Amino acid sequence: MEKTFLRADWEHLVMANYRVEASVLEPYLPKGVELDYFNGSAYVSLVGFMFKKTSLFHIPIPFFGSFEEINLRFYVQ
């Protein structure tokens, strides 16, 4: 049996990307990584979606199987 920790369907996905000054993100960089640039600019993404049919180790989660998720992320290498 596959040992997948978390499984869920992502539905109604929306992703908004924003160019930001690197100096805004630099204080939040973990040690050992640097910003990843696209065409010379740093970006943050706001990602919203519905988690559906969520399970841990193939066990459905009662009352929490479907919920909204919002991520704010930036990109490193």
C-alpha positions in Angstrom: 0.0 0.0 0.0 1.2 3.5 -0.8 2.3 5.5 2.2 0.8 8.8 1.1 0.6 11.1 4.2 -1.9 13.7 2.9 -4.3 13.3 -0.1 -6.9 15.8 -1.3 -8.5 17.1 -4.5 -7.8 20.8 -5.3 -10.9 22.4 -6.8 -11.8 26.0 -7.8 -8.1 27.0 -7.9 -7.2 30.7 -8.4 -3.7 32.0 -8.5 -2.8 35.7 -8.5 0.9 36.6 -9.0 2.4 40.0 -8.0 5.8 41.4 -8.7 7.5 42.8 -5.6 10.7 44.4 -4.7 13.3 41.8 -3.5 14.0 43.8 -0.4 10.5 43.1 0.8 11.0 39.4 0.8 14.7 39.1 1.8 14.1 39.3 5.6 11.9 36.1 5.3 14.4 34.0 3.4 15.4 30.8 5.2 19.2 30.2 5.6 20.8 28.7 2.6 18.3 29.8 -0.1 18.1 32.8 -2.4 15.2 34.4 -4.2 14.2 32.8 -7.5 13.6 35.5 -10.1 11.4 35.3 -13.2 12.6 37.7 -16.0 14.6 39.6 -13.4 11.7 40.1 -10.9 10.7 38.5 -7.6 7.1 37.4 -7.2 4.6 36.5 -4.5 1.6 34.4 -5.3 -1.8 34.3 -3.6 -3.3 30.9 -4.1 -6.9 30.0 -3.1 -8.7 26.7 -3.6 -11.0 24.2 -2.1 -9.5 21.1 -0.5 -12.0 18.2 -1.1 -11.9 14.5 -0.1 -9.0 15.1 2.3 -7.5 12.1 4.0 -4.5 11.2 6.1 -2.8 7.9 5.3 -6.0 7.1 3.3 -8.3 7.7 6.3 -11.0 10.3 5.6 -11.1 13.2 8.1 -14.6 13.6 9.6 -15.9 17.2 9.5 -12.7 18.4 7.8 -12.8 16.6 4.5 -13.6 19.8 2.6 -12.4 23.3 3.4 -11.1 26.5 1.9 -7.3 27.0 1.7 -5.4 30.2 1.0 -1.6 30.3 0.6 0.7 33.3 0.3 4.0 32.2 -1.1 7.2 33.4 -2.7 9.8 31.5 -4.7 13.3 30.5 -3.7 16.1 28.3 -5.0 
